[in-house]
Amino acid sequence: YKFHDVAVEELQKIYRMYPEMVPSTGTYTFSDSTQKDLLKLIGNVPVRYEGHSYNFPIQLWLMDSFPFTPPICLLRPTANMVIREGKHVDSRGRIHLPGLHNWDYPRSSVVGLLGEMIAKFEEDPPLSSKTTGENKNPHELLALVSNFQINDGGTCHHTQQSNKVSVIGGGDLGMAAVMSIVSKCKVDKLVFIDVAESSTKGGSTDLEIFSLPSVEVSRDMSASAGSRVVVVTANAWSSEQSYVSVVQTNVDMYRGIIPNLARLSPNAVMLIASQPVDIMAHVAWRQSGLPPTRVIGAGCNLDSERLSYILDINLNTHKQAWIIGELSDQKVAVMSSTGLNSQQPEIASGSSSTKPLLDRAFELMKNRGQRSWSVGLSIADITNSILTDKMKTHSVSTLAQGWGGIGAEVFLSLPCIMGSNGSTRLAGVSLGSEEDTKLRESVSSLSNLMSQLRD
């Protein structure tokens, strides 16, 4: 490869964002029958279509001038799938996208390309089942590619997971999360693991004494294996004086638990409640190697639920609203342009009509702190949406890069549709100048703090 170091750097970025895209070598045959040994990336891209989740198998061939030359992108249909020729896919399975046609490194990247691919496939699914005949109804794909893993040999494996949840970290928040999840969610097993290094340890003994149905108390991280949701509430104790040093203590503790949790439950959604939640969710994503859709922070979900309730009950708006941004004084409020029960919520652009309502609701929310039990209820609410594939919109801390023009790699609370495969962000909109300024200041502050940490 002509640009070896740059190519390696790009591959590392791809792995961090899409670890299921596995690199290997192979021989590519061009249309003129010439051949070349090249790197290829093989994996699935997650796509939602009309309420259903699909995994579309693809492969990307990286030219020897990568990343200055775009990859060759192909579908990899299994024996039970047929290609649906359309605007972005030809009859041979070659994928054509504006991002490929207008490729311009470094503005263009494979990570961005995969995001564009997912968006286009959600508009027009490129595969269907052979059993549908000429109609090629994309809904028939659900029986074939939903929750499948496709290896390099093209073999399909369907895995049926039990409703197992693990809560990592003791103390009041860990206990509140356990009690709330058991009350709200239908779980087959809940494992509560008290982390010795955490300042919030304790409480597990009482759970052992007063045993609860379906709850297992353990001090062995391996007990979490096979979880669908892993909740992390642990915070490390530190006598350090500076804020950066205190957060670094938490980061160091995470290094000993997050990679193990991800290895034991590779298909789980990881829900972070440690503080500061935006930073720790970011750290957990980096350390876990999981896709950003499956590592989230509890973030501003609690405040968002409170805001929607106040707007509906006190101000009679019947609209959903969310608190977005950093979990700090810089957070801002946005409102949905659709009703509370809408299956396709959208964020309304900032306007003079919505701002007074949101400001008044903010006033009514004052002095409502985030106590352990209330955060525990919020955690259970998010967990329930994942376990039941509810597709409810929560404001959770997620990778914000690319949303609303945010270029930095930061985690902020944004409205995300939560289901069994993790989070899907709602599209960004233009905000008012005050709100946009707060968001940008948070991006700068969080980026600066992350740059000082060793994760």
N, C-alpha and C positions, 0 to 999 in steps of 0.2 A: 504494500500500500504506500502510495507516494507521500501521503501526509499522515504518517504513522501516529505521531503523538496526538495530533488533533483528532484523528479517528478514534483512538483509545479514549480520549476525554469524552467524545460524543457517546461512545458505547456505555461509559459509566453513567452518563446522564439518563440514557435510555433504561438502563438496569434499575436505577433508583426510582424512576417513574413507572416503568412497566417490567418488573422483575420476571414476569412469566414469558416475556419475549426472549427465548433462549438462542444464543449465538452458536453456530456450528459452521463447518466448512462444506463446500460442495462444488460441483462442476456445473456451470450455467451454460446452456446452449443458446446462442443468439439466433435471430431469424435467418442469418446467412449461413447457418450450420457451424460457425466457428464456436469454440468452447474456451472457457476460462475458469480457473479455480478461484472461487470468491467466498467471502463470508456471507452467511445468510442468517436472518433472524426468523425464528419460527415460534408461533404462539397464537393466542386468541385475543380478539378485541371485544370488550363487553359492550353490548348494545341494548338499548331499551326501545321497544316498538309497541305502541298502543297498549301500554301497561304490562307487557311481558318482557322478560330478560332473556337475552341470547348471547352466546359466545361464538363469534365467527372466526374460523381458523384462517390464518393468513401466513404468508412468508414474504420477507423483504430481502432482496439480493443487494448487497452493498458493493458498488463499483470500486475499482482499485484507486479511484480518485476521490472517494468518499472522505469528508462530507461536502466537498465542493461540487459533487455531482449527485443528483437525487437517486434514491434507491429504485429498483424495479419492484413493484408491488403486485403480488398475486394472491388470489384466493386459493385455499387448499381444501376444496370440498371432499368430504368422505364419500364412501360408496353409496350412502343413502341420501346424498344431497345433489341438487342440480343448480347450476348457475342461472340467475335471473338477469339476463342482459339488460342493461339500462344506461342511464346517462353517465354513470361513473364506473361501470364494469362492462367489458366486452365479452363476447361469447367464449373466449379462452380463459377467462378469469383474470385478465390483466386489469388492474385498478388504475383509473385515470382521475386525477383530482387537480383543482386549480393550484394547490400547493406544490404539486410535482411540476406542472407546466411553468410556474413562476418561481422555481427554486432559486434562492439567492442566499447562500451561506455567508455570514452567520445569522442573518435574519430568519432563515429557514432552518428547521431541525426535524429530526425523525419524531421527537416527542410532539411537536406541533402538528406534524403530519398525521400521527395516529389520532390526535384529538379531532382533526378535521375529518378523518376517515370515519370515526365513530359518529360524528354529527351527520355526515352524508348517509351512512348506513341506517341511521335512525329515521331519515326521511324516506329512504328507498332500500329496504333490505335486499342484499345481493344474492341470497341463497334461499332455496325452498326444498321441501321434501319431494323425492321422486314419486311418492305415493299420491301426490295431488294431481298428477297428470298435467294436462295442458294449462290448467288454471294457475298452478304454481302459487297457491295461497301462502303468503309469508307466515300466517298464524300457525300453520302446520309445523313450523320449525320448532315450536315449543317442545314437542315430544322428542326432538332430535338433539338440539344443541343447548337447551337450557341446562345449566349446571353440569356440562360435560367438560372433561379435560381431554385434549387430543395430543398424543405424543407424536414423535417424528415418524413413527410407522403408520400413523393414521388410525390407531385403535382408539375406540371411544370407551370411556369409563364413567359410569354414572354413580355418584356417591350420595347416599341419603344420610344427612346428618341429624342427630337427635338435638333437641332443644337444651343444650348444655351451655351454661354460663359460668364464667369464673370471675371472681372479684379478688383483686390482688391489693393487699394493704388493709391493715386493721383500723382501729380507732373509731371515732364517732362516724366519720363519713363512710368508711367501709361497712360498718354495721348498718348505717342508714340505707346504703345501696342494697345490701343483702335483704333487709326487711322489705324494702319497697319493691324490689324485683320479685320476691316471692309472693307479695300481695297482688301485684299488677300483672305479672307475666306468667304464662303457662310454661313452666320449665320441667324438663325431665330430671335434671340434676343441676344444683348450684354448688360450686366449689368455692370455699372461702379460704384464701391463703394469707396468713399473717406474715408479713415480710419483716425479718429480724432487724434489717438495717433501717427500717422506717421509724420516724418519730411518732407515727400514728398507730403503732402496733398496740395490740390489746383488744380484748373483746371476744376473741375466738374461744377462750375458756368458757365463758358464759354460754356461748352457742353450743359447746360440747355438753355442758351440764343440762341446759334446757333444749334438747335436740329438736330440730324442726324437720318436718317431712321434706325429703328431696335435697336437704342441705348437708354437705360434707365439709368438715373442717380439716384442713391439712396444712402442713408446713413444708410440703414437698411440691416444688413447682411442676413436676411431671403430672400431678393430679389434674392439671388444667388441660391436658391433651385432648384434642378433639372438640374444643369449645367453639360455639358459633359466635359468641360475643365474649370478649375479654375486657373487663373493666379494671382500670388501674387507678387506685386512689392513694397510693403510697406517696409520702413526702419524707425526704431525708432530714434528719436533725443536723443542725450546723451551728457552731458558735462563731462562725466568721462574721466580720463586721460589714463588709461591702455586699451590696445586693448581688453583684455578679458572682461573688464567691459562694453565697448562699445557693443561688440557682445552680452553680457548677456542682455543688454537693448532690443536688437532685439528679443532675445529668449523669454523674458518676454512678449513682445508685441504679439508674435506669440501664446503664451499660451492662450491669450484672443480671438484669431480669428480662428486658425487652427482647433481645435476640432469641433467648430461650423460649419465651412465650410465643413468638412468631414461628419458631421451628416446631413447637408442639401442636400449634393450631394454625397451620398455614392458610386455612380458608376462613379464618375468623375475621370479624370486624373488631378492631381494637378501639375502645372508648376510653379516652384519657380524662381524668378528673384531678390529677395532681396540679399543683400551682408552681409558677404561673402557667395557666392552662394552654395559652397560645404557643408559648415557647416549648412546653413539655410535649404537646402534640406534635410539634415540628421535629423535636428530638426523637420521639418515638417512631415517627415515620422514617427518619434517616436510619435509625438503628435497626429497625425491623426488616427492612427490605420489602415491605408490603406495598401494594399500589396505594397512591394517595386517597383513592376512593374508600379504602378500608382502614384508614387510621384517622380518627376524628377526635376532637376535644369536646367536652360538655359545653364549653364556651358560653354563649349568651342564650342558650335554650330556655333556661328558667325565666330570665327577664322577658324573653319573647312571649312565652306563654302567659305571663302576668300582663304584658302589654295588650295582647289580643283579648284577654278576658276583660280588662278595664274598658277597652274600646267597645266591646260588644255589650257588656252589661251596663256600664255607666254612661257611655256616649252613644249607644245604639247604632253603631256603624255597620255591624255584620260583615266586617272585613278582617281578614287575618293581617297581622303585622309582625314585624321581626325587629329585634335589636341586632345590629351588625357591627363588625369591626373588632377592635381589641376589647377584652374584658377589663375595662378601666373607665376613667372619666371621659375617654375619647370616643366611646361607643355612640352610635347614632341609630335612629329609628327609621324604618321604611315600612310602607303599607302595600298590601296586595291590591292589584287592580281588579281582582275577582272576589267572589263571595267566599265565606268560611268553608263551605262544603265543595268547593271547586276541585275537580280532579287534576286540573292543569293550572296551578297558581302562577301568577306573574307578578313581578315587582313593578309598581307604578313609578313612572318618572317623577322626580321631585317637583312639587307644584305648590302654589300659594294656598290651595284649598286644603291640602292634606297636612301641611305643616302645623297650623294651629291645633288641629285635633291631636297630633302626635305630641306636641309640646304640652298640651293639657293632660294627656295620659301620663306623660313623664312626671308631671307634678304630682299626680295621684299615686305614682309608684314610689315616691320618695320615702326614705326611712324603712324600706323593705329589704332587710339584709339577706344574705345567702347563708342561712343556717344549714347545718349538716343534713337535717331531715328533709329540708326543701330541695337541696341539691340531690339527695338520694332519690326523691320522687322524680326529679328531672331526668336523672340517669335511667330510672326504670321506664320512663316514657319513651326515651330514645331506644332503649333495649327492646321494648315491646314492638316498636316499628320495624326493627330489624328481624326479630324472630317471626313476626306475622307477615312480613313483606308488605307492610301497610301502605308504603309510598306516601307517608305523611311528610310535610315540609317542616323541618326543624332548623333553627339557626345554630349550627355547630361549627366549631373551629376546624377549618379545612385549608388545604393548599389554595391560596388566593391568587397565585401567579396566573396572569392572563385574564383575570376577572376585572372588568371595568377599567382596563388599561394598566393594571398593576403589573409591573415588570419584575419586581423583586420576588425571591423565593421566601415567602412568609406564610404563616398560618393566621387566619383571621376568621371570626364567626361570619358565615354567609348562609343565606337560606339554601338548604340542601334537601332534596327528596331522599328520604331514608327507606331502604328496603333490605332484603336479604343479602344483596350483593354490595351493600355499603351505600355511599352517598353519590348523588348527582346534583351538581350545583344548578340553581336557577340562573338564567341569563342575566348579565349585568345591565344596569341602566345608568343614565346620567343622573347624578345627585345634585342637590343644591350646593352652592358654593361653600356654605358653612360645613355641611356634612362631608363634602369631598375633601376639604382641608383637614378635618379631623382624621379621616381615613388615611390620607397621605402622611400625616404626622405619625400615626400608628405604624404604618409601613416602615418609615424611617427609623423609629424608635426600636421596633422589633428586629429589624435588620442589623442595627448597631449592636444590640444585645447578643444576637446569635453569632455575630462576628467575633465576639470576645469569649465565646464558650468553646470548650473542647468536647465535641460530641462523638 
